[in-house]
C-alpha cells in the first residue's frame, strides 16, 4: 500500500496537539464536520479509534456516520492511526 506525504508526516512523530485535519484522509470539509462534533484534535479521533478497539470496520463506519467520509478517506485515516499506534503505543 502506498501512503501519502500527509500520512508519512503524521506517523513520523508524536501526535501532540495536531489538528484533526492533519490525519491522512481528512481534508478541510471532513475536518470542519469533525470539529463541529467535538473532534477538533487528532488525539480525540485517536481516542475513538481506541474505544473501538482498533477495529477497522467499526472505525470506518463511525467515520462515515460522523463526518461523511467515503471509503478511501476512511481507509486512509484508519491506516494512518493504525501505523501511528504501531510506532508510538
N, C-alpha and C positions, 0 to 999 in steps of 0.2 A: 504494500500500500504506500503510495506517495503522500507526503504531507505538505501542507502549505508553509510558507515562511512564517505566517502568523502562529501556526501550530508549533513549529520549531522554536520560535521565540518564547512562547508561553511555557513550554516544558523545560526550557533551558535554565530556569531559575525559580527560586521560591515565589509563591503567589503574592504574598504581602497584601497590599491594598489595590491590586489591579482591578480596573473596572470590568463589569460583565462583558463589555464589548471586546475585551482582549482575548476572550475564548475563541478558538477556531470554530467557524460555522456561525458565529453570532455577529451580524453586521449591525448597521445603525437602526434599522427597523425593529429587529428582534431585541436588540439591546434596550430600546425605548419601551417596548412591551414588557420585558422582564423587569425593568426598573419600576414601571407603574405597578407591578405586582409585588414589589419589595425585594426583588433580586437585583440589587444595584452593584454588587461586587462579585467577582469571580468566586470568592470563597463561600458566598451564600449559595451559589449554584453547586459548588463542591459539596456543601452540606447536604443538599437534596440528593445529590449523586450517592453520597454515603448512606443516607437514610434509606435509599432504595437498594442498598447493599451491592452497589456497583453493577446492578443488573441492566444489561444493555436494552432489552425490550421495555422494561419498566421506565427507565430514564428517558429513552427516546419518545415513548408515549407521553410521559409527563411534559417533556419539552414541546411536543406538538400541541398538547392541550393548553399549555400555559402561554405560549407565545406564537403559535402557528408555524413552528419550524417545519420545513419539509424534510424528506428522507436524507438528502445529502447534508443539510445543515445539522440535523440531529446526529447523524453518524460522525461528522467531523467533530462536533462538540464532545460526544461520548469518547471518541478516540483520544482527544486532547486531554480530557480529565483522567482517563484510564492511564495514559502514559505518564502524566504528571504524578499520579498516585504511586505508580510503579517506581518512579525515581525518588519521591520525597516522603512516602509513608512507610 
